[in-house]
Amino acid sequence: MLKPEEQFKIIKRGAFEILLEKELLQKLQYSYETKNPLKIKAGFDPTAPDIHIGHTVLLEKMRQFQDLGHEVILIIGDLTGMIGDPTGRSEIRKPLTRDEVLKNAETYKEQVFKILIPEKTQIRFNSEWLEKLTPMEIIKLQAKQTVARMLEREDFKQRFDNHNPIGIHEFIYPLLQGYDSVVLKADIEIGGTDQKFNLLMGRELQQDYGLPQQALVIMPLLEGTDGIKKMSKSLGNYIGITETPKDMFGKVMSISDELMLRYYELLSRVSGDELSKIKNGIKDGSVHPKKTKESLALELVERYHGSEAALKAKEEFEHIFKDRGLPDDIPVFKIKWDSDVWLPQIMKDSGLVKSTSEAIRLIKQGAVSVEGDKWDEPDKKLPRGEYLLKVGKRRFLKVLGEG
């Protein structure tokens, strides 16, 4: 086991905040001297079936703890997921059914082991202990906090000030998440910056129950491929870990050089010394950003799809962008062609875009070409025929007319 100071340096990499650093070092020192691993907790509510690489920031930090010899406990919030985390919400979240939560949870379990080491990971469902709480125990738990304390939370405060409804059940969410830490006697909890209120609740409840308080490793929220907003499926700026190797590789190659370094810090498993060399090399010009980005894309694709798929994705990317060739497996969309067809409708029906309005916007931005020529007339229709469409840098489609 590495010395506590060396462990701390690894744990601190990429962290937004550690509460409290002194406590974390003390816990690492105790673990080192007694040879007892620390209990590291992180929770995920299975509110959606798929994980994108923004979610993996926490998982990668958990993997670091595993590599350092500590015990990782991944909490799947099947019960809290049915309440709905109010974090960042401007309105009451629609609760999920148990069937939806359990279905999503199974998908989560499959995906997290692309990062975590199965034999070193405990997976626990918090319904295991939360469903056993009696009404009186729940009332006693609620009595440990005040409405005023809950309204210190920014999203609750904004909703209260704007006269937007706050469900009473939403107040209990952070209490239940904190109670998870009490039950598990967690030494450290990992969470995102948006979860700080909930993480602190765990510390407070542990103290109320006479337990040592957990240290907190608070990680930043990963920006999406646009480099501006938090990675989100709804914003379309995400990289899903179940995406094809080709799409994943292409998306990583599309990010800015500045964002690439942030992805390296939070997602790559290169050592701290290697990362420093990359940063200094890009700064003094001795390291080419594109080559460095290519290495990151290879690493991430290999993590989720294997080395063979990663190399093939790299070759195809080079074929498209360096040799100006075309990918080997361009999807084909067949349509019944009774008369001239509006291009935005083809783009929507084929799945290239979500709506005709998005297609129109892309056409106006000059991001759409037909047979190699830029298509800049949103209202113009295509006569019957065969066409090769290109949207942006990576999306291709063969359109074949029938009938």
N, C-alpha and C positions, 0 to 999 in steps of 0.2 A: 504494500500500500504506500502511495506517495505521502510525503510529509504534508502536514496540514496547510502550510503556506503555499506549497505547490498545487494542492487540490483547490485552494481558494482562488488562485490565479486562473485556473481552468474554469471554475464555476462562475467567476466574475465576467468572463468574456461575453460580451454582447448584452449583459444584464443592464436593464434600465436603472434598477435600484435594488439594494439588498438591505433588508431590515431584520435585525441590525447586524452590521458587519462583525462587530465584536462578538455577538452571540454566535454567529455562524462559525467563526474561528474557534470559539470555545467548544462548540459541538464537534467540530472536526478534530480538535485536539483530544477530546475525550474518546472519540471513536478510534483514533490512532493508537492511543495508549492502552485501551481496553480490548482492542481488536473486535469491537462490536459495531456492525454497520449501522448507519443512521437510516431512519425511515423517511423516505422521500415521497411526498404525496402530490398528485396533480389530478384534477377532476375535469371530466368532459361530459357535457350534457348532449346526448345523441339527438339533437334537433334536426339534423340533416343526414342523409345517408353517406355522403362522400366527404373526404378530407382533402383540402388543398394544402400547398406547402406552407401557407401562412399558419395553419394549425400545427405544423410540425416543428415550429420554433420551440414549443414547450417539450415536445417529444424528444427533440435532439438534446435539450438540456437534461432531460431524464436519462437519456442514453449516456451522457457524460458521467452522471452520478453512478450508473451501472458499471461503467468502465473503471470508475474509481473504487468500486467494491461495495457500494451501498445498496440498500434494499429499496426497490421502486414499487410503489403501489399506485396503480392507475384506477381511479374511481370513475366508473360509468354511472352518471347520475340519472338512473332510470326513473327514480321517484321525483327528484328535483326537476328533471326534464319535463315531467307532466305538469309541473307548476309553471315553468317557463322563467328563465333568467331575465329579470327586468333591466339588466345592464344595458345602457345605451338606448333604451326604448322610450319613445315619446308617447306610446300608448300601450294598453294592456295586450300582452302577447296571447295569441290563441293557444290554449293548452293542447298538447298532443295526447293521443290515446295511448294506452299501454301497448297495444299491438304495433303502433307506429314507432314508439320508443324502442321496443325490443327488436324490431326489424332493423332499425338504424344501428342499434347497439351491436348486433351481430356483424354488420358491415364494418363498424369501427374496429372490432376485435381483429378482423382479418387484416385491416390496413395498418394498424399500429405496429404489428410485428414485422413490418418492412423496415422498422427503425429500432424498436426495442428488442432485447434478447428474451425470447419466450421463457426460458428456464430461470431467468432472473427477474421476472415480472409477476407481480400479483395483480390480478384483475378482480376488483370488487364492485358489486352493485350496491348503491347506498340504500336501496329498498331493504336490504338485508337487516339493517338496524333501524332505519327510519320508520318502517311499517310497524315495528314493535312498540313504538312510543305510544303510551296511553294518552288520552285527552288531558289528564292532569299533568303528565310529564311535558306535554307540548305547551300547556299554559305556563308551567314553571320556566320553560326555555324562553318563551316570549317575555316573561317578566324580567329577564336579564337585560333587556334593552328598552329604550323609550322611543316614542314617536319622534321626539326632537332629534334623537341620535340618527334615526333612519332618514330624516329629512336633511341631514347633513350631506347625504349622498346626492351628487349633482343631478342625476337624472330624475330622482324623486322630487328634488327641490324645484327643478324646472317645470315638471308636470303640475306640482302644487301651485306654483306661481302663475302658471298659465291656465289654471282651473281645469286641467285634464285629469280624468279619473285615475286613481291609484287603487288597485284591488288590495284588500287586507291580506290576501294570500301572498301578495308580492313582498310584503314586509317580512314574511317568514322565510323567504328564499335564502337570504344571507345567513340567517340563523341556522338553517339546516345544513348549508355548506360548511359553516363553522363547526357545527356539531360533528360532522364527519371527522374533523381533526381531533376532536375529543375522543371519539370512539377508537380511532386508529392510533392515538398517542403519537401523532406525526411530529417528527423533529424539524422537518423543513417542508414548506409548501411552495410549489412553483405555479405561477399564474401570470396572465398578461396585465398590462397597465390598467386596462378597463376593469379588472377584477380586484383592484386594490382594496376597496371597501370590504368585499367578501373575504379576502385573505386576512385582513386585520381582524375581522369578526372571529376567525378561527383562533387567533392569538388571545383575544379578550375572553372567549368562552373557555379556552384551556386554563386560563388564570382563574376564572370563576369556579372551575371544577377542581382546582388544586393541582393542576398539571404544569410541567415546564412549558413555557411558550415556544411555539414553533418559530423558526427564523423564516423569512420570506425572500424568495428569489423572484423578483418581478421583471418579466421580459417585455420588450417593446412589441408593438403590433407591427407586423411586416407589411410594408407597402406593396401594392400590386404592381403589375407590369407597367402601369402608367407612371410609377414612381411618385405618385401624389397621395392617392387615397388608400386606406386600408384594403388589403386583399379581400375580395368578396365576389362570390358567384353572381350576385345580383348586379354588380357593377361591370362584370365581364373582364376584370383585370386579374384573374386568378390563373394559377397553374395547378391543375388537379393531379394528385399522385396516381390516379388511375387513367389518366390521359395516355394516348399512344406515345411511344418513344419519340416519334417524329414531331408531334405537336409540342411535347414537353421541351425537346431540344430547341426547336424553333423559337418558342416563347422565351426561353432563357437567353438565347442569342439576341432577342429583340430589346432587352432591357438596356438602360443607360449604363455607362461605365461607373458612374457614382453609385447607382443602385446595385450594380454587380458586387461592389465591395461590401455593401451592407448584407447582401445575400451570403457572401463568403463568411462574414463574421457570424451570422446567425444560423446558417444551414450547412456550411462545409465542415468537413472533418479534418481539414489540413491543420497542422499544429499552429500554435500562437506565433512561433518563430517564422514559419513559412508564410503566414498571413502578413506579418510585418514586412517580410521581404517583398511580397506582392505589392503592398501599399507603397513602400519606398521605391520599388522598381517602376511602378506606373508614374509616380511623382517625378522621378529623375529621367524618365524616358527609356530606361534600360529594359523594361518589360512591356510587351505589346498588349494593350487592353483586350484586343480581339482574341488573341491566343489564350489569354487568361480566362476570358469569358467562355471560350470553347472548353477549357478544362473543367470549369464549373458545371457547364451543361452536361458533359460526359459523366461527371461524378454523380449528379442528381439522377440522370436517366439510368445509370448503372444501379443505383441504390434501389430503384423501384422496378426495374425491368431486366437487370442483368447486363453484363459487359458486352455480350454479343449484340443485343438490341441497341445498346448505346453506340457502339461503333457503326452499326448500320445506319442509325439516325444521323450520325455525323457525316457519313459518306453521302447520304441522300441530301443533307443540307448543303454540302459542298457542291453536289451535282446541280442543285437548283440555283444556288446563288453565285457560285464561282464559275461554273461552266455554262450558266444560263440555260441549263437543261430543264427537264420537267420530272416530277416524281413518278415513280413506277406505278403507283396505285391511285391514279386520279379517279375519284368517284364519278359515276355516270348517272345522270338524271334524265329519265325519259318522260316526255309529255305528249299528250294528244294535241296535235297542232292543227286545229280547224281553221284558224286565222292567225294573223300577226299577234304576238304575245308581248305583253309589257314586261320588260326586264326585271323591275323590282318584284313583280309577282313570281317570276321564276326563282329569283334569289330567295324569297321567303319560302315558297313551296318546297324547294330543294333542301332547306335547312342551312343555307349559307349564312342567313341572317334571321333574326327573330321576327322582324316586321318589315313591311314595305317602306315605312318611314325611315327605318335604319338604312335600308338599301338606297333610298333617295339621298340620304345624307352622305353615304359613302361615295355615290356617283358624283355628287356635287363637290366632294373633297378630292376627286381625281383618283380614288383608290380602286376603281373598277375598270378592267379592260376586257374586250371581246376580241378574240383572235389576235391578241397582241397589240390592239389599238385601244387607246384610252376612250372610254365611253362617258361622255359628259352631257348627255341629253336624257334627263330622267323620264321625260314623257314619250320618248321615241320607242317604237315597238320593233321586235325582231321578227323577220319573216321566217317561214319554216326552213329548217336546215340543221346542220350540225355545227356546234360552236364550242370553243374552249374559253371559259370564263376564268378570270383571275381577280381575286379580291384581296387587297393588301399585298403582303409579300409571300404569304404561305398558303393561301386557300385557293384551290383549283377545282374546277368542275367542268365535265363534258356534258353538254346538253344535246340530246338526240330527239328529233321530232318523229312522232308516229301518227298514223291514221290520216 
